[in-house]
Amino acid sequence: MNKLPFFLYGFQEEDLKGVEETIVGHSVLGKKRGVSFDHLPNHVEMLEKKASELTKIKHSIAVNSEISALLVALQTLEIKRNHRVICSVYCHPFVPECIRYFDAEPVFVDIDPNTLAMLPEKVDELLVNKDKHRIKAMIVSHIGGALTDMEPFYKLKEKYKVGLIEDASYAVGLKYKNGDYVGKDPRADFAIASHFLGTKTKLFNAGMLFTNNDEYAQKCITFRYYSEIREVNNGLFYDVVDMSLDHTMSMISGRLALALAERIESHKERRREIAKLYREGLSDVNGIRLPLEDESNIYTLFIVRLKKSRDKISALLKEAGIETALHFIPINLLSYYKNKFQLKVMQFPNAFQVYQEVLSLPIYAGMSDEDVKYVIDTLKKILKEEID
């Protein structure tokens, strides 16, 4: 039986050597081998430089995860207790969890059942009374590599003078329709990205915070490490100017993230090729709905909609060695948020409908055409038995 994981990182043999060099240089092994610590490259700084060169965004600030990126962004926007922040009800739980970290309250919004994007008209309804509702910012998520139309949200930000963060944690390398990378448009305060794709086992953590605002960038750099400011001369003495955590990226993570950043375009193109194969193989199959076709989509996730028996189909795929995933369970169905904010099951009907149907198929650059064919053939066989 074939065994096809939901996701595998796209590392190559040369990356193993790079990681070994990093470990040796920052340990007693380096001393034993005569490697000078002073001459080691700073891979985190190299990653930041590479990210800015690639995206043309003024400031790229490396942190240890998408969670740290969002925490630092929210702290920079001065989110505090009793403030409220708008986000989609259909997103990864880390988004509202970061809001709750500041003892602020997430305000959830339903989605478009076709694009899976947060509905701007619902956001507008909330922002009309933003002072009454204490709303200070909104977080707009790009789901699974598909571009959310940002123009309505940019207009809402300008109209109501609230903070705006673009969440590209599931869409690293995504571009706007004009060809610019997400985060390049200065109308957003921040964009966050990561190499996190919801895998059950993390090989490493790497997040990035993008902004075109000089003042915000300086605050982010301060907040990145315990809000610590060190003496300019020899760095021996330091001061702590605010509350914060250690959000820094490790050198090993920097080295691995840099390797993936070098291949970001080739990986995107391979995922698009795989998505095309999925479409060709599944387009005429009864009982399945494929993602909307959009040339901007980079398919970090390939989310299909199944008319019925989603859970059983997922289990049968697993029996055949094919791992799948669920993106996402609406936040109002999760116990903490349901109980804390007294949310109802059918409060967000579009998200609930989508949740009952969605299933994410494997899609990553390391998949072969034979892997894709195996998924297609297996899924077609299962659907024929379940639907027909």
Secondary structure, 3 states (H helix, E strand, C coil): CCCECCCCCCCCHHHHHHHHHHHHHCCHHHHHHCCCHHHCCCHHHHHHHHHHHHHCCCEEEEECCHHHHHHHHHHHCCCCCCCEEEEECCCCCHHHHHHHHCCCEEEEECECCCCCCECHHHHHHHHCCHHHHCEEEEEEECCCCCCCCCHHHHHHHHHHCCEEEEEECCCCCCECCCCCECCCCCCCCEEEEECCCCCCCCCCCCEEEEECCHHHHHHHHHHCECCEEECCCCCCCEEECCCCCECCCCHHHHHHHHHHHHCHHHHHHHHHHHHHHHHHHHCCCCCEECCCCCCCCCCCCEEEEECCCHHHHHHHHHHCCECCECCCCCHHHCHHHHHHCCCCCCCCHHHHHHHHHEEEECCCCCCCHHHHHHHHHHHHHHHHHHHC
